[in-house]
């Protein structure tokens, strides 16, 4: 079982988000998962240019580390997205990575995989960022197991971070169990069906422009 964790904190695994994420990673490793972590602060993943090259050819025109992230998303059984809450959204590093996934969202080739989110915040209110991150994962095709959020400063105080680490560990164990069981989430099915239908209609509308993506849908018998 392969699980990929992607952290968008500028401080990488040394920051507050990294401390919370590590609690989840430890639990997943103990449960037998092979975990690989990518720190976007140490990678070169630039913002999407909106050039449509990925839609035409299947290959992003920007030659940077996104190709590593893309390959990991496709090869993993589970994915964890971790970010601090910056102005009620993910960090700029994480948002750049998310936007680069537009080709994957159009293709809808991720199925039978599971995801979870980790968020820290300077004050109350990480719920919106957790919900946004989980929605991003579901838009790609991941079934989402859940999320964990914490006040960032608590992760620096020994007697306050423990409950948060326990919550992260519980989520990590839950993600591994969901993958092992092939767990179904019927409550997510309507959203999944709506996303597929929306992307299908987009492919039909853009078939003369986005030739690679349209042909991919045709070859898979989905159009």
Buried (B, 14 or more C-beta within 10 A) or exposed (E): BBBBBBBBBBBBBEBBBBBBBBBBBBBBBEBEBEBEBBBBBEBEBBEBEEEBBBBBBBEBEBEBBBBEBBEBBEEBBBBBBBBBBBEEBBBBBBBBBBBBBBBBBBBBBBEEBBBBBBBBBEEEEBBBBBBBBBBBBBBBBBBBBBBBBBBBBBBEEEEEBEEBBEBBBBBBBBBBEBBEEEEEBEEBEEBBEEBBEEBBEBBEEBBEEBBBBBBBBEEEEEB
